[in-house]
C-alpha cells in the first residue's frame, strides 16, 4: 500500500486540523492547556486519517 501525499493533501490536512481544533474548542471549552493540546492532537489525527482514507478511495 503506497500512500503519496502531495502539496494539496498537506494543505488539506492543515485546514481540516485547524477547523477541527476550532470546532472542538468551541464545543468543549477546555479549561487547561493540557485539554487544548489533547484536542489539537485529536483534530490533527482526525484530519490525517480523513486525507489518507480519501487517498485510499481514489487509488
KAJO-V963563 format. One line per field, one symbol per residue. ss: DSSP state (h for helix, s for strand, l for the rest). Layout:
# KAJO-V963563
ss=???
This chain:
# KAJO-V963563
ss=llllllhhhhhhhhhhhhhhhhhhhhhhllllhhhhhhhhhhhhhhhhhhhhhhhhhhl
